[in-house]
Amino acid sequence: MGLRDFVDAILGKSTLPKAKSEKLFAISTASITLESNLGLKPSGSAGICFKPIGASAYESARKEIQELLEYSSKETETEFRLEKDEFNFLWAIFKDPDFEDLVANIHLVSETLEEHGFGGQLLCAIYRFDSEPEAGNSGRGKTVYWIYNFKQGTYYPFIPLSGKQRDSPFEFKLRAEMEREMPIEENVEKWYPLWGIPF
């Protein structure tokens, strides 16, 4: 199951539910626990993924989204770029060393997009965390993504491994550790793997 299945599951209804962005801020305080208890540091990168936009509407939508992002990211000086992936999903990718600014900007952008009629396009917000390499291992540590599903108003962890595998045991450990601090998606069948996250 991948990004297309994620979208199909969301788009299964004839009308999309309104995006729920109010619980986005839960990641802000949770990041302290993630770092102190689990050794996961915010990477300074996050993103918002939009469902595919038809070719005819794509350029005008992209232009409007670009203008909204430029406006809303001015205050925090958060860097951003827009990128289309192989499945035609549009990504707004943000970089900011200050995690609070990153969270605030993602929230502001999602609210602004909703106000301008793009709420139905919002699929998820994603925050990247990195762990230190294990002792005796000179390679990289794990990359952990926390994915916020706008339609459900919940988070879930996603830890991709090579060969389109995922580290399910660590994902379940994260759920157990963090469910008191974050609105975690209880139904693990909705923990959709998003392969090829571009950050």
KAHULIN-V704490 format. One record per residue. N is the residue number from 1. RES is the residue in three letters. PSI is psi in degrees with one decimal (* if undefined). NEAR is the number of other C-alpha atoms within 10 Angstrom. Layout:
n->N res->RES psi->PSI near->NEAR
n->N res->RES psi->PSI near->NEAR
//
This chain:
n->1 res->MET psi->132.1 near->11
n->2 res->GLY psi->-156.0 near->13
n->3 res->LEU psi->-40.6 near->18
n->4 res->ARG psi->-40.9 near->15
n->5 res->ASP psi->-38.6 near->13
n->6 res->PHE psi->-47.9 near->19
n->7 res->VAL psi->-44.1 near->16
n->8 res->ASP psi->-40.6 near->11
n->9 res->ALA psi->-41.1 near->12
n->10 res->ILE psi->-39.5 near->20
n->11 res->LEU psi->6.4 near->14
n->12 res->GLY psi->-26.1 near->9
n->13 res->LYS psi->152.8 near->9
n->14 res->SER psi->-32.7 near->7
n->15 res->THR psi->134.7 near->9
n->16 res->LEU psi->139.8 near->13
n->17 res->PRO psi->155.8 near->14
n->18 res->LYS psi->140.5 near->14
n->19 res->ALA psi->137.9 near->21
n->20 res->LYS psi->96.7 near->19
n->21 res->SER psi->-3.8 near->24
n->22 res->GLU psi->-23.3 near->12
n->23 res->LYS psi->2.7 near->15
n->24 res->LEU psi->-35.5 near->22
n->25 res->PHE psi->-13.4 near->15
n->26 res->ALA psi->-29.2 near->15
n->27 res->ILE psi->-23.9 near->22
n->28 res->SER psi->-54.8 near->16
n->29 res->THR psi->-32.8 near->12
n->30 res->ALA psi->-28.9 near->15
n->31 res->SER psi->-29.9 near->20
n->32 res->ILE psi->-45.4 near->15
n->33 res->THR psi->-41.4 near->17
n->34 res->LEU psi->-39.6 near->19
n->35 res->GLU psi->-46.9 near->15
n->36 res->SER psi->-38.0 near->10
n->37 res->ASN psi->-27.8 near->10
n->38 res->LEU psi->0.1 near->14
n->39 res->GLY psi->25.4 near->14
n->40 res->LEU psi->115.7 near->21
n->41 res->LYS psi->139.0 near->20
n->42 res->PRO psi->136.2 near->22
n->43 res->SER psi->-11.9 near->19
n->44 res->GLY psi->9.3 near->18
n->45 res->SER psi->143.5 near->20
n->46 res->ALA psi->170.0 near->27
n->47 res->GLY psi->165.3 near->24
n->48 res->ILE psi->134.9 near->23
n->49 res->CYS psi->134.1 near->21
n->50 res->PHE psi->149.3 near->21
n->51 res->LYS psi->157.6 near->21
n->52 res->PRO psi->142.1 near->17
n->53 res->ILE psi->135.2 near->15
n->54 res->GLY psi->148.4 near->10
n->55 res->ALA psi->-41.0 near->10
n->56 res->SER psi->-35.6 near->8
n->57 res->ALA psi->-11.2 near->9
n->58 res->TYR psi->-51.4 near->14
n->59 res->GLU psi->-43.8 near->12
n->60 res->SER psi->-38.4 near->11
n->61 res->ALA psi->-44.3 near->15
n->62 res->ARG psi->-43.2 near->15
n->63 res->LYS psi->-44.8 near->11
n->64 res->GLU psi->-42.9 near->15
n->65 res->ILE psi->-42.5 near->19
n->66 res->GLN psi->-46.7 near->16
n->67 res->GLU psi->-41.0 near->11
n->68 res->LEU psi->-41.9 near->16
n->69 res->LEU psi->-42.0 near->25
n->70 res->GLU psi->-42.5 near->17
n->71 res->TYR psi->-49.4 near->12
n->72 res->SER psi->-20.2 near->19
n->73 res->SER psi->-1.3 near->20
n->74 res->LYS psi->-46.9 near->11
n->75 res->GLU psi->-41.7 near->10
n->76 res->THR psi->-6.0 near->14
n->77 res->GLU psi->33.5 near->14
n->78 res->THR psi->131.3 near->20
n->79 res->GLU psi->146.2 near->15
n->80 res->PHE psi->159.7 near->19
n->81 res->ARG psi->152.6 near->13
n->82 res->LEU psi->138.8 near->16
n->83 res->GLU psi->139.4 near->14
n->84 res->LYS psi->133.1 near->14
n->85 res->ASP psi->-177.5 near->13
n->86 res->GLU psi->-20.5 near->7
n->87 res->PHE psi->9.4 near->10
n->88 res->ASN psi->13.1 near->15
n->89 res->PHE psi->141.7 near->18
n->90 res->LEU psi->131.9 near->21
n->91 res->TRP psi->136.3 near->23
n->92 res->ALA psi->115.8 near->21
n->93 res->ILE psi->130.1 near->20
n->94 res->PHE psi->145.0 near->23
n->95 res->LYS psi->129.9 near->19
n->96 res->ASP psi->125.9 near->19
n->97 res->PRO psi->-19.9 near->12
n->98 res->ASP psi->110.0 near->14
n->99 res->PHE psi->-37.3 near->20
n->100 res->GLU psi->-42.2 near->16
n->101 res->ASP psi->-39.0 near->19
n->102 res->LEU psi->-47.7 near->26
n->103 res->VAL psi->-46.0 near->21
n->104 res->ALA psi->-40.3 near->16
n->105 res->ASN psi->-42.3 near->23
n->106 res->ILE psi->-43.6 near->28
n->107 res->HIS psi->-46.8 near->20
n->108 res->LEU psi->-44.4 near->17
n->109 res->VAL psi->-45.1 near->21
n->110 res->SER psi->-40.3 near->26
n->111 res->GLU psi->-44.1 near->17
n->112 res->THR psi->-42.4 near->18
n->113 res->LEU psi->-39.5 near->19
n->114 res->GLU psi->-45.4 near->18
n->115 res->GLU psi->-28.6 near->10
n->116 res->HIS psi->17.5 near->12
n->117 res->GLY psi->12.2 near->9
n->118 res->PHE psi->9.8 near->17
n->119 res->GLY psi->-39.1 near->22
n->120 res->GLY psi->-16.9 near->18
n->121 res->GLN psi->-22.2 near->19
n->122 res->LEU psi->124.7 near->23
n->123 res->LEU psi->-57.5 near->22
n->124 res->CYS psi->157.2 near->24
n->125 res->ALA psi->143.2 near->26
n->126 res->ILE psi->131.4 near->24
n->127 res->TYR psi->133.8 near->24
n->128 res->ARG psi->133.7 near->21
n->129 res->PHE psi->148.4 near->22
n->130 res->ASP psi->142.3 near->18
n->131 res->SER psi->158.0 near->18
n->132 res->GLU psi->149.7 near->15
n->133 res->PRO psi->147.4 near->12
n->134 res->GLU psi->152.8 near->11
n->135 res->ALA psi->133.4 near->6
n->136 res->GLY psi->-1.6 near->6
n->137 res->ASN psi->116.0 near->9
n->138 res->SER psi->-7.3 near->9
n->139 res->GLY psi->-167.0 near->9
n->140 res->ARG psi->157.2 near->11
n->141 res->GLY psi->-170.1 near->13
n->142 res->LYS psi->150.3 near->17
n->143 res->THR psi->124.6 near->17
n->144 res->VAL psi->125.9 near->23
n->145 res->TYR psi->134.8 near->23
n->146 res->TRP psi->119.9 near->20
n->147 res->ILE psi->126.2 near->26
n->148 res->TYR psi->116.5 near->26
n->149 res->ASN psi->110.7 near->25
n->150 res->PHE psi->-32.8 near->26
n->151 res->LYS psi->-32.6 near->18
n->152 res->GLN psi->-25.6 near->19
n->153 res->GLY psi->31.0 near->18
n->154 res->THR psi->158.8 near->20
n->155 res->TYR psi->156.3 near->27
n->156 res->TYR psi->153.0 near->26
n->157 res->PRO psi->148.3 near->25
n->158 res->PHE psi->120.4 near->25
n->159 res->ILE psi->95.2 near->21
n->160 res->PRO psi->141.6 near->20
n->161 res->LEU psi->173.8 near->13
n->162 res->SER psi->157.7 near->6
n->163 res->GLY psi->28.7 near->6
n->164 res->LYS psi->38.7 near->11
n->165 res->GLN psi->163.4 near->11
n->166 res->ARG psi->154.3 near->15
n->167 res->ASP psi->75.6 near->14
n->168 res->SER psi->-41.7 near->14
n->169 res->PRO psi->-41.6 near->10
n->170 res->PHE psi->-34.8 near->14
n->171 res->GLU psi->-43.7 near->19
n->172 res->PHE psi->-35.0 near->15
n->173 res->LYS psi->-42.9 near->12
n->174 res->LEU psi->-40.0 near->19
n->175 res->ARG psi->-47.3 near->20
n->176 res->ALA psi->-39.7 near->11
n->177 res->GLU psi->-32.8 near->15
n->178 res->MET psi->-4.3 near->18
n->179 res->GLU psi->-17.7 near->15
n->180 res->ARG psi->-21.7 near->10
n->181 res->GLU psi->-19.1 near->14
n->182 res->MET psi->152.4 near->20
n->183 res->PRO psi->92.2 near->19
n->184 res->ILE psi->138.2 near->23
n->185 res->GLU psi->118.3 near->20
n->186 res->GLU psi->-33.3 near->13
n->187 res->ASN psi->104.5 near->8
n->188 res->VAL psi->-17.5 near->10
n->189 res->GLU psi->-16.0 near->8
n->190 res->LYS psi->8.9 near->14
n->191 res->TRP psi->70.2 near->19
n->192 res->TYR psi->130.4 near->20
n->193 res->PRO psi->129.4 near->20
n->194 res->LEU psi->89.8 near->19
n->195 res->TRP psi->143.1 near->16
n->196 res->GLY psi->29.8 near->12
n->197 res->ILE psi->127.1 near->15
n->198 res->PRO psi->31.7 near->12
n->199 res->PHE psi->* near->13
//
